[in-house]
Amino acid sequence: VSGDARVYGNAGVSDNAQVSGDAWVYGAARVYGNAQVEKPQHVLTLGPIGSENVTITAFRTKDGHHVNVACWNGQIGDLWAEVKDRKKHQWHADDATKGQWKAEYKAAIALIGLRVASWTPVAEQVAA
């Protein structure tokens, strides 16, 4: 963590992750691996969401992005398949509540997709 960057609350930064510039990581966010967070827009945390009231953290990496939802880790394009699988096995509620959870995940995936689309991977910045 360098520059004017801040990490506070229950947030965590680990592995080879780098948080710099004027970035803030906070709440229940988990930034790790090859994360490259240089400004506030390079990380997005949403929650609680869904049947398990989880927090979703998306962050920029050297090669693009990473998404963490509770114990699931991957890319935004793979998240809906994971939600559908969990819906079959773990969503124990009435139809209205299940509809709410589905709508929350769809909205979160759309928002994360917009944010990720605005990120230039670090590898491309270095090559430019």
Secondary structure, 3 states (H helix, E strand, C coil): CCCCCEECCCCEECCCCEECCCCEECCCCEECCCEEECCHHHEEEEEEECCCCEEEEEEEECCEEEEEECCEEECHHHHHHHHHHHHHHHCCCCHHHHHHHHHHHHHHHHHHHHHHHCCCCHHHHHHC
